[in-house]
Amino acid sequence: MIVGGYAVLRLDAVRHNLAKVRACAPAAKVMAVIKANAYGHGLLRIAKALTDVDAFAVARVNEGIYLREAGCTQPITVLEGFSSANELDAILRYQLATVVHCVEQLAILQQMPEQAQLSVWLKMDTGMNRLGFKASTFSDVYQALQQCAIVKQPVGLMTHLASADDINDDFTVRQIRLFNEVTSGYAAPRSIANSAGLMVWPEALADWVRPGVMLYGISPFPDRAGQSLGLQPVMSLHSHLIAVKPIEKGETLGYGGSWHCEENTLVGVVAIGYGDGYPRHAKVGTPVLVNGQRAPLIGRVSMDMITVDLTSQPHAKPGDPVMLWGNELPVEEIANCADTIPYTLVCGITQRVQFIDV
Ligand SMILES: *Cc1c(COP(=O)(O)O)cnc(C)c1O
């Protein structure tokens, strides 16, 4: 038996979710986004489960190097690109593709004499105001990249949507329109959509889609769970009860004594805490599955433990199984209870949590 938190990873669910991507974007190529250790699911595990995607995307050069050294041969795009000539060297050595989003990167490329070795995605800032060239300078940079010896042609053209998860926000329409206007004359592959974009904005499909969160079975929309969108959660998080004890009316529970016992209560102590990545800010009442039944969190989340109200399960005992999120308890619901988004929960799983592939 595993003592403490463990995560179960369903690799068939990853492939199911990829099929969902393909169903939404049948004509597009798929660049699977596996940055941040594949959203906490394990970079290599997920890369191996996704052998038939057209490319991978990571955020950082070191993530790309890690994949190459593990034997990954697919195209890999580094979404933040390089920030020095040294990093560009590494990109070339490991045959990674780079995003170019700023003038400093362009200046480095212009000094490289080698011929046509580097695959580039040129990024336009259509309103996110994070990375990318403004529409007003985009065409000049595109022309400049045509003149760079080292850059393979054609250069890909991309942008990133800021509000695609809100189907009522026409900001997305304006971003797509601007991108299409500026790039209309160019014979080059285009990419716009993240998970939310490819699910609800058909005009964003373009030549390549860049799904991240949906591959893990998680909804990009704040008010929906992945399962209601036909996705299957990949990760479930589990632990066990390690103590069960009654506390009396009038007592308090846990750090700060912040939870006051209003009725005699049976408390279950679960071996999971923020040291495992369970959210510190999960509110009192956050559901936890004990023996498959919902029990509410009570008291504060501590590093190694949480406490739950087991009054409805008088026969619960140490060793009984607990699920913190998974198929029957959507991670989206837990994220809402902790005032965060599910992305942060799965990304935040820590090293001591054991991973089990099924
Ligand atoms: C993270 C990221 C994605 C994937 O976003 P999801 O919301 O997880 O689908 C796509 N494109 C870029 C540029 C990103 O940074």
PDBQT file of the ligand as one rigid body, heavy atoms in Angstrom, charges set to zero:
ROOT
HETATM    1  C1  LIG A 401      -0.262  27.148 -22.931  1.00  0.00    +0.000 C 
HETATM    2  C2  LIG A 401      -0.499  27.553 -24.347  1.00  0.00    +0.000 A 
HETATM    3  C3  LIG A 401      -1.440  26.878 -25.138  1.00  0.00    +0.000 A 
HETATM    4  C4  LIG A 401      -2.373  25.814 -24.593  1.00  0.00    +0.000 C 
HETATM    5  O1  LIG A 401      -3.399  26.435 -23.858  1.00  0.00    +0.000 OA
HETATM    6  P1  LIG A 401      -4.604  25.568 -23.200  1.00  0.00    +0.000 P 
HETATM    7  O2  LIG A 401      -5.505  26.595 -22.628  1.00  0.00    +0.000 OA
HETATM    8  O3  LIG A 401      -3.976  24.733 -22.140  1.00  0.00    +0.000 OA
HETATM    9  O4  LIG A 401      -5.176  24.768 -24.299  1.00  0.00    +0.000 OA
HETATM   10  C5  LIG A 401      -1.523  27.227 -26.473  1.00  0.00    +0.000 A 
HETATM   11  N1  LIG A 401      -0.742  28.202 -26.996  1.00  0.00    +0.000 NA
HETATM   12  C6  LIG A 401       0.154  28.893 -26.248  1.00  0.00    +0.000 A 
HETATM   13  C7  LIG A 401       0.969  29.960 -26.871  1.00  0.00    +0.000 C 
HETATM   14  C8  LIG A 401       0.292  28.602 -24.902  1.00  0.00    +0.000 A 
HETATM   15  O5  LIG A 401       1.162  29.290 -24.155  1.00  0.00    +0.000 OA
ENDROOT
TORSDOF 0
